[in-house]
């Protein structure tokens, strides 16, 4: 519902106070779209999964809300919630890394930049990892790498698909080489998962950059992206200086990557749950009918159940 529609409904219902004074609007009641500037009733915006009703702009959402959007109610079971980051390099910039972690944890109520767990999507079992950009720009440190690796390994053991919603500025510089190691660790777990003919779908959201793009974000069987998401490795200015040429205005957008074959599909957030569920169903081996099994007894043995 737009702001104009809301005022029109108030006039019709005669809800203006008799003394002619407007009531104060509580903070958070309205949300302004970053793209078109339209004010929208926040409750209506959330019911549309934080996609602008006027211009279809996808406002940023974080891990808790993303999980509730994708996972069936009362099926989410979080795993490895107690893994905590450490400061092995005693890193310090304007403040120490340990202080920065503590402050970010208090602000976001997260232990690190990803939440992982098991749940169901339209009744289908799923292993889900959701990165959260609030936590130090969604940067990939040792805890992010460990949680995602454990999630993938558990999914491989239970033979269920994996979906990772990516939103990250890349590797976490405060952990140095330890953060870069996570790229290889997660990629190795994904390779074993795919060797078992199991599905992995990354969902690239705004922004997905750096070492995340250079590893698990681009290793999916099918790579999905949200509209107009920024996706890339190095920043635009760095690429322009390296190539010494002007880049297109839509460079490093999901639409540009789709056109050049790096992304398989751009899916609106309102259709994401339905699309992932459909991909999981299509990936599952088709069970032979009882009629065919009776007519051809050997068909059961031919049904794919796992790796050769």
ABEGO torsion letter per residue (X at the ends): XBAAAAAAAAAAAGABBAAGBBBBBBBGABBBBAAAGBBBBAAAAAAAGGBBAAAGBBBBBBAAAAAAAABBBGABBBBGAABBBBBAAGBBBABBAAAAAAAAAAAAGBABABBBEBBBBGGBBBBBBBBBAABGGGBBBAAAAAAAAAAAAAAAAAGBBBBBBBBBAEBBAAAEAAAAAAAAAAAAAAAAAAAAGBBBBBBBBOBBBEAAAABAAAABABBBBBBGBBBBABBAAAAAAAAGBBBBAABGBAAAAAAAGABABBBBAAAAAAAAAAAAAAABBBBBBAAAAAABAAAAAABBAEBX
